[in-house]
Amino acid sequence: MPNPDDTKLSKSSNSSAGVDNRASIMASSNSKSTNETARKIFKILLSNPRIKVSWVKAHAGNIGNERADQLKKDATQHGQPYSHTKLPKPYIKGLLRKRMLEEWQTSWKNGDTGRKIYNIMPSVSLRPTNWIREDVIFFSQHGPFPAYLKRFHLSDSEYCSCGGIGMALHYATECIYTVSWHMRKPAPNFEQEWLKIVANNLVSRQRIHGIIKFISENRDLFRPP
């Protein structure tokens, strides 16, 4: 497809523009075009509804179109050449790494999913967390918990067989079947900070591993009657 950079416009006093490249018109009318210039033209036209764009035949005596064509040729022949600067590979890698982390951080901060993990780990990092399967299940709360299964219509009840609501915190602090691994239950307004502390404490995480493995191996025990 021709590049919208090649588009030649002729604009008259009534805010109409003649373009001799149909492909450029199509690209510039598409808000999802992969061409950066086409998207810029789309935004300009969107914010200036008085400008009307239409196709005109090239080299047919249209004054504005002929002038645009001449300016393009002058720029090609006499414009400033682009200078390629050779940069060290470590510098380029560092630059790309920094940009990648910035974009990753923005995506992680503004995302719609993974919010429970985000509240524990708000900053992205290339360093491994050393989490295992049981850690992911507990802190994401996506696992064999009645409250989670009920949410996705995989269970008829959100209650544990002991009578409490079957959430991850319930099993870690008060369920009678997991008492061997219990930790002190936090106050409601301290729950998020408690999760961060547990996630960064090796002994606490070993307790979490024991709870998740026990629940996974004894699911019938936790189903409400």
Disulfide bonds with the S-S distance in Angstrom:
none
